[in-house]
Amino acid sequence: MGLGSQIQSRDIKFKNINYLNKECIKGLIRFYYGLETSTIYNTNFELVSILIDIKDSIENSELTSKQKLIIKLYQEGFTEKQIGKKLNITQQGIHKCINSVCCKISMYLNNN
């Protein structure tokens, strides 16, 4: 399984899921929080499986406490700029951190 080119939250359609694609991982991280707090996904087993993969990978990818905080804020919908302002880190620093987390998650997902 993997997330590639299509995520549609209204229709809950997942196609070409690719866990090697950093942008797909970023999309899943952002998408995860909204779906976790909704009831829409309860009947979509493919989506539940993807959410479990993302949750497990965040918990088990050996992220630093700073990375975990940044990803938590990112999941909650804050922009990179807002996160940077909140944590007194440049937007570029936040962007690099999110990309680093996506790489760690991708490695975890593809090795497990």
Buried (B, 14 or more C-beta within 10 A) or exposed (E): EBBBEEBEEEEBEBEEBBBBBBEBBBBBBBBBBBBEEEEEBEEBEEBEEBBEBBEBBBEEBEBEEEBBBBBBBBBEEBEBEBBBBEBEBEBEBBBEBBBBBBBBBBBBBEEE
